[in-house]
Amino acid sequence: MLERHDITRLYDRHAGVMLGFFARRTFDPDAAVDLVAETFARAFIDRGRFRGQTESEQAAWLYGIARNLLADWRRKAHVERRAMAKLGVERRALTESEYDRIEELAGLDELRGDVRAGLDHLSENHRDALQLRVVEEREYRDVARALGVTEQTARARVSRALGVLRRHLAEEPNRA
């Protein structure tokens, strides 16, 4: 069983790296801060269930919590604040320098450049389809209508565009 001081030690050891982990995946510093807080709140609440012995088992357990929360965040497009509310914690707004630091830790400027470069590899048709579907979050039928193509063609263009972008980002030497 993890004790209170173990959670504090885990926080000291992993919070900064975890913040970068979330920021790289959410592209949202506010969400990244919320997800780190939620991860450690859940770890604190569920510490009695942990049965591992080693520091690596503790880290694996902690990152398992983090991955599950990230999956929830992606599905719901927002962070649930239940654990923070249970603990009576109110999150203050991030300052501009904190935002900048989180983006720096996550390498978001570099990632944005890599994505821009990847978009340059797309045809105009694929780039337009990706813009409508991913950036503007339109339904496929609306993407098809805007592009003057069938829904199946719109789906294929978005899929191909994401594939090209994925391959481009996988080739980047600076991607972790």
Summary of the structure (lengths in Angstrom):
residues: 176
radius of gyration: 19.6
end to end distance: 32.5
largest distance: 60.3
contacts: 481
relative contact order: 0.11
helix: 77%
strand: 0%
